[in-house]
Amino acid sequence: MDTLFNVNFIKAMADPVRQNIVLLLGEKGEMTSGEVAHAFQPLTHATISHHLQILKAGGALVSRKEGKTVWYAIDKPALTEAMDKFASMIRNCCVGTDCCSPTSQKKENESESGK
């Protein structure tokens, strides 16, 4: 389940539009889906709603409904936890080896090209 959460978070944050939606909500606070869509014209409201749902599924946003209006905000605890887990995964990548170092990647590229 933890891995799935991280994968969904990474997928959610992989798109530049979604990254900008998170930045916008971080700057402005809670906004309606219509307000977010207005900020991203010429993208359609349907497209932005789709992005908002992906961000919510990835753990970056929360929503609440007020009548027919849906409000979105950053889920700060969940977003912080997901980013911490992702950073930890990167920090612990290849522990005890140099597979991620620039030097080892250069060696790998040279061996592939026959140098």
VOGU-3710 file (C-alpha; in Angstrom, 3 decimals, decimal comma):
1> mdtlfnvnfi> 0,000/0,000/0,000  2,844/2,390/0,843  4,453/1,713/-2,531  1,150/2,316/-4,335  0,741/5,624/-2,507  4,225/6,712/-3,577  3,645/5,630/-7,170  0,351/7,540/-7,317  2,035/10,589/-5,800  4,908/10,450/-8,286
11> kamadpvrqn> 2,490/10,031/-11,212  0,359/12,906/-9,942  3,318/15,250/-9,635  4,929/14,214/-12,940  2,795/16,514/-15,087  3,799/20,199/-15,420  0,161/21,365/-15,325  -0,414/19,476/-12,070  2,807/20,881/-10,622  1,548/24,368/-11,435
21> ivlllgekge> -1,860/23,630/-9,899  -0,134/22,655/-6,644  1,954/25,836/-6,782  -1,166/27,928/-7,411  -3,059/26,358/-4,498  0,009/26,771/-2,312  0,060/30,470/-3,133  -3,684/31,215/-3,121  -5,041/28,646/-0,663  -8,369/26,908/-1,165
31> mtsgevahaf> -9,966/27,454/-4,576  -12,935/26,122/-6,491  -12,343/23,922/-9,508  -13,737/26,762/-11,653  -11,251/29,246/-10,212  -8,403/26,851/-10,891  -9,677/26,251/-14,438  -9,904/30,007/-15,026  -6,242/30,358/-14,041  -5,242/27,741/-16,630
41> qplthatish> -7,137/28,952/-19,699  -7,214/27,896/-22,509  -7,390/24,450/-20,857  -10,984/23,365/-20,349  -12,706/23,013/-16,999  -13,027/19,271/-17,696  -9,273/18,961/-18,257  -8,479/20,814/-15,035  -11,039/18,733/-13,116  -9,271/15,620/-14,384
51> hlqilkagga> -5,908/16,972/-13,181  -7,426/17,866/-9,800  -8,758/14,318/-9,380  -5,332/12,835/-10,175  -3,712/15,147/-7,622  -6,313/14,158/-5,040  -5,792/10,439/-5,748  -2,036/10,976/-5,443  -2,399/12,476/-2,000  -1,511/16,043/-2,879
61> lvsrkegktv> -4,973/17,625/-2,531  -8,140/17,404/-0,507  -11,567/18,539/-1,610  -14,846/19,488/-0,037  -18,227/19,998/-1,612  -20,450/22,976/-0,891  -23,653/22,541/-2,846  -22,539/21,984/-6,423  -19,204/23,720/-5,855  -16,070/21,674/-5,173
71> wyaidkpalt> -13,260/23,377/-3,270  -9,658/22,125/-3,483  -6,729/22,722/-1,183  -3,310/21,239/-0,610  -3,320/18,305/1,787  -0,238/19,587/3,574  0,281/16,585/5,923  -0,159/14,016/3,130  1,897/16,011/0,625  4,682/16,501/3,146
81> eamdkfasmi> 4,680/12,798/4,038  4,750/11,736/0,380  7,603/14,118/-0,397  9,522/12,899/2,658  9,057/9,263/1,590  10,172/10,083/-1,948  13,236/11,970/-0,686  14,087/9,049/1,621  13,804/6,622/-1,278  16,249/8,742/-3,303
91> rnccvgtdcc> 18,647/9,128/-0,348  18,656/5,357/0,194  18,985/4,471/-3,490  21,978/2,265/-4,198  23,214/2,350/-0,592  26,701/0,852/-0,500  27,249/1,158/-4,253  28,156/3,946/-6,616  25,553/3,080/-9,269  23,927/6,512/-9,056
101> sptsqkkene> 27,072/8,621/-9,017  27,983/10,735/-12,065  31,323/8,892/-12,309  29,695/5,451/-12,556  27,224/6,710/-15,153  30,104/8,092/-17,231  31,874/4,700/-17,026  28,654/2,936/-18,082  28,224/5,255/-21,081  31,857/4,741/-22,122
111> sesgk> 31,568/0,953/-21,909  28,384/1,030/-24,009  30,070/3,118/-26,700  33,162/0,889/-26,751  35,651/3,446/-25,402
//
